[in-house]
Amino acid sequence: MLEVTGLTAGYGPVRVLHGVDFRAAPGQVTCLMGRNGVGKSTFLKCLMGLVPASSGTILLNGLPLQGLPAHEVPKRGLAHVPQGRRLFGPLTVAENLAIGGLVQGNDKDTLHRVLTLFPRLRERLSQTAQTLSGGEQQMLAIARALCLAPKVLLLDEPTEGLQPSMIALIEDAVRQLKEQGVAVVLVEQRVDAVLKLADHVAFMVAGRVEEARDVAGLTAGDPLFRTYVGV
């Protein structure tokens, strides 16, 4: 269980997160929704130690993560796929995956599970990342994170700008991760994707979670989406 309580953080004197409370459970998908600029990406970066927390707690299975240096956080079981993918373009698919697996010693069984989840990457192991399609690059970014064998996977708008067929493949991968017991935290703006994938949704406003709901019972026309996500 990932449990966040009263988390505040920002950049220099500018505070972005104002006491965020958030939970994500194993084997469930928790979506984080909100308009641009409300702090969703900053929240994920803070969980990973990339943005220092000013106050509050981040617990994973009861163990504190706040205050750890960023390179220590993945060792505790968190993996992050940032918006924009951040792949090593000149390196091959295999080399990108090997970098992702360094923390776990590049376990062969973990790599096998990752390539079973994304069989297209198995066919492209010797291809450089920068020559992949946008959808394939997103698969590689997720696969690289999964080489950490994480307990919690943080995905920042993973289907942004992708064609429908690639979106469907990534959504299917998220479902399989859920079945494997991974806690998935998904930043997503598409209401249809949230309704299909998520167990819970947390709505962010001005650096705090304003409301959290189970997805069961929500519809695309629910006023919550207009209130917190609509333009």
N, C-alpha and C positions, 0 to 999 in steps of 0.2 A: 504494500500500500504506500503510495506517495501522498503525504499530508503536508500542506503548506498553510502556515498560520501567520497572519499579520505581516506579510512580507512587504518591505519598502525598499526601493532602490532607485537609482537614476544615474545621470551622467554629470559629474561635477556638482555644481550647485542646483542643477535642474532635477527635481524629483519626478519620476515617471510612474512608479508603482506606489500606491497609497494603502498599504495594509491589505494585501491580497490574501484571501482564504480560498483554498482549492484542494480537491482530493481526486485521486485517480486510482482505481482498483485493478488488480490483476485480472486478465481475461476480459477486460472491458475497454471500450473506446469512449473517451471523454473529449468532447469538442469544445474548443474555446472560440467564441464568436464575438464580434464587435466591429465597429467602424474602424477605418484606418486611423492610426495614431493614438489608440486607446491604451497601448502598452503590451499587446499580445506577444510580439517578438521579443521585446525587452524582458518579459516574464520568462520565456523559455531560456534566454541567455543567462538570466539570473539563476535559474535552476542549475545551469551547467557551470556556474562560477565565472562566466565571462563578463558579467556585470556584478560587482560586489553588492551583497545585501547590506543595507544600512541597519535594518532591524527585522525581527521575525524569525521563524524557524522553517526549515525544509527537512522533513524526515522521510527516509525510505526504510520501510520495515522497522521503524522505531529508531533508526540511527541517524544522527544529524549530518547534513551535507553543507549547511551554510558555513562559510568561512574556509572551506577547503579550497586549495588552489585548483584552477581549472583542469590541470592535467590529472588530478586525482579523482575528479568526479566520475569519469567513465569507468574507473576501476570499481566504483561502488554500485554500478548497474544502470546508469543513465546514458542514453545515446541520443544525439541531436542531429536532425537533418534540416539545415537552415534553408530559408528562402534563398533561391539562387544557386543551390546545390554545392558550390565550392569544391568542385572536383579538381584533381590534378590533371589538367587537360593533356599535357604531352605524355603522361604515363599511360600504360595500358590498363585495360579493365582488371587484369590479374594483379597488377602492381597497386592499383587503387584499393582493391580488396585486401591485399597484404598489409597495407598501411592501416586500414581499419582493424585488422586482426592483431596488430602488434600487442595491444593491451592483454589479450587472452593467449598470446603465444602462437597465433595462427593455427588454432586447433582445426584439424582436417575435418572432423565431424561437423563442426560449426559451419565451415565453408561449404560442405556438401549440402547441409540444410538450406543455406542461403541460395545456392545455385539451383536447388530443387524448387525453391520459391520463385526464382527468376530464371527459368531455363534459357531464355534468350541471351542472358549474359554468358552462359556456358559456351555458347557458340561464338562469342566475341572476346574471349579472354586475351587474345593477342592484339586486339584492336585498341588504338589510342582513344582515350575518353573523349577528346575534343572532336572526333569524327563520328560519334554516335548521334542518333536523333535526339531531340529534346526529351521524348518519353523514355528512351533508353538511358539517357544521362540521369533522369530522375530515378529510374530503377537502380542504377549503379550507386547513386547517393544513398538510397535506402539500404541497399545490400551492404555497402561499406559500413554503415552504422550497425547493421545486424551482425557483422563479424565480431562485434564486441559481446555478443550474446547478452543483450541488455534485459533487465527486468522491466524497464520503462523506456519507451521509444517516443521521442518528441518530434513531431512532423509539422513543419511550418509551411502551410499551403502547398502540399506536394503535387496537386493536380493543376496548378495555375498555368494557363497557357497551353495545355496539352490537348491533343485531339481526343475525341470520345473513346476510341478503341484503347488508347493508352490509359485514359482515366479508368476505364473498366478493369484493366489489368492491375493497376495499383490499388484500386478499391478491393479487388479480390485478394491481393496480398495482405491488406490490412485485416480482412476477415480471417484469413488463415493465422495471422499473428495472434489475433484475439483468441482463436481456438487453442493456440499453443500456450495461452496463459500470460502473454505479454500485456502489460498495461500500456495502451496507446493514448497519447495526448495529441490531439489533432487540431491545429489552427485551420479553420475552413470557413469560407464565406458563402459557399453554395448550399442553400437550404436543402436541396434535394439530396446532396451527399450526406449531410448531417442526419437526415431522416432515415437514410438507408444504412448508415454505418454505425451511428453513435448509440450508446446506452444512456449517456448523460450529456447535457450541454450546459456550459457556464457562459453567461453573457457578461462581457467586460465593458465598463464605462469609466473613462477618465482615471485609468490606473487601478481600478478595483473590480472585483467580481460583484456585480450588482444583484444578480439572480442566478440560481442554478436549478435545473429541472431535469427529471427523467424524460427521455425522448418519447417513451410510450405515451400515446395520447395526443402528442403534438401533430399538427398538420402544417402544410406549407402556408396556409392562410392564417396561422395563429398570430394574434397581435404581438406576441413577444418578438417575432422576427422583424416586424415593421418597426417596433419600438427601438430595438437594439442594433439592428443591422441595416434596415432600409435607409435609402437616401432621402 
